[in-house]
């Protein structure tokens, strides 16, 4: 079965506030390039938060206060407030609560900053990807699409009924519970489980 691969070219330098790379990689299987015209066609018209950055939008949502604390602890606040665009699969507070307390507390320690940053980057892809874009890629891939994350890993996206499900590198599953929260520099999709690289 042929899988559709959603590829966004981004190096760690792009995550460090580079707005665009001047070159495009050769496609691996199927490459979808998100451009401003494509993104604007799928923006939810009723979303009023489009003038706030991803971080500012998250700060205003009490369901992701743990994520906001983690972004701050990992030193990613400035990056995720930058130009982007980024798509963030944002774990809810309940998603973080599924981790054992010792693991979560350990990740939030200053000594674990790099490990926490790598985990959070596994929840981010470069580009402005709406749920409709993902659903189309899943359909085109006959049930599966591969999403490259900015930490260099990948997530498998599939559908369970009308919900998008992400499968991480360890086989864990996370469901998108709220989609297409539009920020000035990308999109947030709320997920119910922390994905693990």
Beta strands, then each sheet from edge to edge (+ up, - down):
strand 1: 4-6
strand 2: 86-91
strand 3: 124-126
strand 4: 145-148
strand 5: 154-160
strand 6: 163-167
strand 7: 173-183
strand 8: 186-191
sheet 1: 1+ 4+ 5- 6+ 7- 8+ 2+ 3-
end
